[in-house]
Amino acid sequence: MSGPIKPAKPTPFRDWKKATESALYSFANLRTLQHLPHHETSLKFLERLRDDPGVKHVMRKHKYSVGLLLEMEPAGNTTHEGKTLGLNRNKGEVIEVRLRTDWYDGWRDYKTVRKTLMHELAHIEFSEHDRDFWNLTS
């Protein structure tokens, strides 16, 4: 038989308000393009965006809740005029971000995709690219 039972060490203080807000002001669902190879890598990319401390801070500060963060199809969002890197539908109901390169041979730079996500989050408040929008994104 072993010695006497030691009391449990107290856990560090946890900010329950911050934890609750982080759960409330977040992305309800993440979805990748299942028909493309390595969709599990895309899911990890979306999870990294969701869990990014800067993204979490902005979402809590502005009380943003997004129904679905979706991997964007590169081919369907490229035209002769340019390429769409992100899209916000219905003020945050769905936000799409382009994770993959145009040739599907890899993934875009994380900082670039994160910047696109921040841009799309700002569209929850401001639809147009006016001064208020740009002030918020900066």
C-alpha positions in Angstrom: 0.0 0.0 0.0 1.3 3.5 -0.8 1.6 6.5 1.5 -1.0 9.0 2.4 -3.0 10.7 -0.4 -1.7 14.1 -1.2 -4.2 16.9 -1.8 -4.6 18.0 -5.4 -2.7 21.1 -6.4 -4.9 24.1 -7.2 -5.3 24.9 -10.9 -4.4 28.3 -12.2 -7.2 30.9 -12.4 -9.2 30.6 -15.6 -11.0 33.5 -17.1 -14.4 31.9 -17.5 -15.8 35.0 -19.2 -13.1 35.0 -21.8 -13.6 31.2 -22.3 -17.4 31.6 -22.7 -16.9 34.5 -25.2 -14.3 32.5 -27.2 -16.9 29.7 -27.6 -19.7 32.1 -28.4 -17.7 34.4 -30.8 -16.2 31.8 -33.1 -16.8 29.6 -36.1 -19.7 27.2 -35.5 -18.5 24.8 -38.3 -15.4 24.3 -40.5 -15.7 22.6 -43.9 -13.1 21.6 -46.5 -13.5 20.6 -50.1 -13.9 16.8 -49.6 -13.5 16.0 -53.3 -9.9 17.3 -53.3 -6.9 15.3 -52.0 -5.4 16.1 -48.6 -8.6 17.7 -47.3 -7.4 16.8 -43.8 -4.5 19.3 -44.3 -7.0 21.9 -45.3 -9.0 21.1 -42.1 -5.9 21.6 -40.0 -5.4 25.0 -41.8 -9.0 26.0 -41.0 -8.5 24.9 -37.3 -5.3 27.0 -37.1 -7.2 30.0 -38.4 -10.1 29.4 -35.9 -7.6 29.0 -33.0 -5.3 31.9 -33.9 -5.1 34.2 -30.9 -5.4 37.3 -33.1 -8.5 36.0 -34.9 -10.0 35.0 -31.5 -9.3 38.4 -30.1 -11.0 40.2 -33.0 -14.0 38.0 -32.9 -14.5 38.5 -29.1 -13.9 42.2 -29.3 -16.4 42.8 -32.1 -18.7 40.0 -31.0 -18.5 38.2 -34.4 -20.1 34.7 -34.8 -19.6 32.9 -38.1 -21.8 29.9 -39.0 -19.4 28.3 -41.4 -15.7 28.8 -42.3 -15.4 27.1 -45.7 -12.4 26.3 -47.9 -12.9 28.1 -51.2 -12.7 26.3 -54.5 -9.8 28.0 -56.4 -10.9 27.1 -60.0 -14.5 28.4 -59.6 -13.3 31.7 -58.2 -10.7 32.7 -60.8 -11.6 34.8 -63.8 -9.6 36.7 -66.5 -10.1 39.8 -64.2 -8.5 38.2 -61.2 -9.0 35.8 -58.4 -11.2 35.9 -55.3 -9.3 35.1 -52.2 -12.3 35.3 -49.8 -16.0 35.8 -49.6 -18.4 36.7 -46.9 -22.1 35.7 -47.4 -24.9 37.2 -45.3 -22.7 39.1 -42.9 -20.9 36.1 -41.5 -23.3 33.3 -42.1 -20.6 31.8 -44.3 -17.0 32.9 -44.9 -15.0 31.3 -47.6 -11.2 31.5 -47.8 -8.9 30.3 -50.6 -6.4 27.9 -48.9 -4.9 26.1 -51.9 -2.7 27.4 -54.7 -4.3 28.0 -58.1 -2.8 24.7 -59.4 -3.9 22.7 -56.3 -0.2 21.7 -55.7 0.0 23.2 -52.2 -1.4 25.7 -49.8 -1.2 29.5 -49.7 0.9 31.4 -47.2 -0.8 31.3 -43.7 -0.4 35.1 -43.1 -2.0 35.9 -46.5 -5.0 33.7 -45.8 -5.3 35.1 -42.2 -5.3 38.7 -43.7 -8.0 37.6 -46.1 -10.0 36.2 -43.2 -9.7 39.4 -41.3 -10.9 41.3 -44.4 -13.9 39.0 -44.6 -14.7 39.4 -40.9 -14.8 43.2 -41.4 -17.5 42.7 -43.9 -19.8 41.5 -41.1 -20.0 45.1 -40.0 -19.4 47.0 -43.3 -20.5 45.7 -46.7 -18.8 48.3 -48.8 -15.1 49.0 -49.1 -15.6 52.5 -47.6 -13.5 54.5 -45.1 -15.3 52.8 -42.1 -14.4 49.4 -43.6 -10.7 50.2 -44.1 -10.5 51.8 -40.7 -11.8 48.6 -39.1 -9.4 46.4 -41.1 -6.4 48.4 -40.1 
